[in-house]
Amino acid sequence: GRIDMVLQTGGVIYLFELKLKGSAAEALAQIDLKNYPERFALGGLPVVKVGVGFDMERHTLAGWVVERG
């Protein structure tokens, strides 16, 4: 498995997991399950995890969860 999206700014790494048929909380849990934060923390920058869920029926965001680590 791979993280869906990584965004690095000058001082922070953002890890995004996107779920089309799942909640934002499930997406965030997958980030931890796969140990992605530990892998990217080796770069020495703070890691922020972002779980995003999409509403397939309404074609919009169902929600998101942000966790700073």
Protein Blocks (a to p, Z undefined) as FASTA:
>chain_A
ZZfbdcddfkbccdddddfbbcfklmmmmmmmnommmmmmmnopacddddddddfklopa
fbdcdddZZ
